[in-house]
Amino acid sequence: MSYIDPDREAWAAFKNLPRDRPIHMLNLITLKPKAEYPAGHPDHGKDLSGAEAYRAYGRAIAPVFEKLGAKQVWAGHPEVMVTGPQSKGWELAFIAEYPNTQAFIDMVRDPHYRDHVVPHRTAAVADSRLLCLTPLDPDGELGS
């Protein structure tokens, strides 16, 4: 089973989180070999790889992040699952920081994001996981 978008239950739980503190979103991504843009999209039929489509997603989301005060704080290429199932390999991992949950909600609800940014992600991603994290303060305590 693959996951691309949150289900209703997970989205409702996310929306119930406190909205007054920063969050980090851990993203684990597996890409499609070939991007699958829908008919009518400007990139449909261009024979792009999933990686190329995901790079287009990165370029398209940059101004959205800037507007929200969000940023990518870490990115890497997973090498080996040391603890956990070896059956699932991730191609990309990154952490995005948002000023609060409301900023993430605003992004998801933004028509420009839905219409011009998300199609690149949908075309590129075969499977993903998205885990919302609350950063710890320097003493290892939950931030306020």
N, C-alpha and C positions, 0 to 999 in steps of 0.2 A: 504494500500500500504506500502511495506517495502522498505528500502533503505540499500544497502550494500556498493556500490561504487558511487563516484561522476559521474554525467552525464557530457556530453561534455561541456555544457554551463557553469556549475559551475567550471569545471576544467579550462576552458579558463579564467574565471574571476579570479580564484586563481593565475594562471600563470602571470596575468597582475598586481598583487600586487607588491609593491616595494620589492626588493630582498636584501636590505641592512640593515634590522632591524630584531630583534627577533620576533618570533610569538609564540603564544600559541594555541594549538588545543584542544578544548573541545570535548570530546567523550562521547556520551550517547549510551549505549549498552543494547540490549535485546538478550538473548542467546536462542538457540534452546534447547529443552529438550535432544535431542540426536544429537551428532555430525554427520555431513553428509560429510564424506570424499569421494572423487571420487574413482572409481575402479582404481587400480594401485598405489594408495598412500599407503605408509607403514602402516598407521593407519586405512585404510579401513577395515570395518568388525570387529573392536575391541570393539564395543559397548561402546564407550566413550560418556560421556555427553558433552553438549555444554560448560559447565564450565571447564571440563578437557581439551577440545580442545583449549579454550581461554587461559588457563594457559600455554599450549604448545606454543601458539602464543607469550605470554609474555616472555617465556624463549628464544624463537627463535629470537625475536626482540631486546633483550638486547644488543647483540654485534653490531647490526646494529645501534642502538641508540648511543652506545659508539663511533663507528667510525664517526658518523655524528656530535657528540657533542650535541646530543639531550638527554633529560631526562624527566622522569615523575615527575611533580612537585606537583601533588595532585591527590588523588584517594579517592573514597568514594562509599557508597551504598545509592542510593536515597531512602528516606523513604516515603515522601508524596509530591505530587505536590500541593503547597500552592496557587500558582497563575498559572492558565493554565488548560488545559483539564485533567480530571482525568482518561480518557479512556486509556491513554498510560502510562504504567509503565516501568521504566528503571531499569535494574538490576545492572548496573555498570555505574559509571561516573568517568572520570579522565581527567586531563589536562596534555598534553605533551608539552614541550618547545623545540623549534628548534632554532638554531642560526639565521636562516633566511628562507624565502620561498624556496630558492634554495636547502637547505638541505632536505626539505620535497620532493621536485621534484626529487632530486637525489635518495632518498630512493625509491620512487615509481617506478622509472625507472631502479633500480638495479636488474639485473637478479636473483641474490641470493634471494633478498627480494621477488620478484614475484614468484619464483619457490619453495622456501623452507620455507618462512614465511607466506605469504598470504594464502596458502591452509588451515592452521590452523584457521585463522580468518574466512575464508569463510565457513569452516565446522562448526564453532561455532556460528556465529552471525545470528540471525533471523531478526534483524532490528537495525539500528544505525542512529545517526546523528553526523556530524562532523562540527564544527563551528570554523573557523579561527579567532583568536583574536589578536589584537595588544596590548601588555601590555602598561599600563600607567606608566609614570615615578613617583617617589615618591611624586611629587606635583600634581598628577592627570592629567598631560598633556600627550598627545601622545608622545611616545619615538621617538627619532630621528634616 
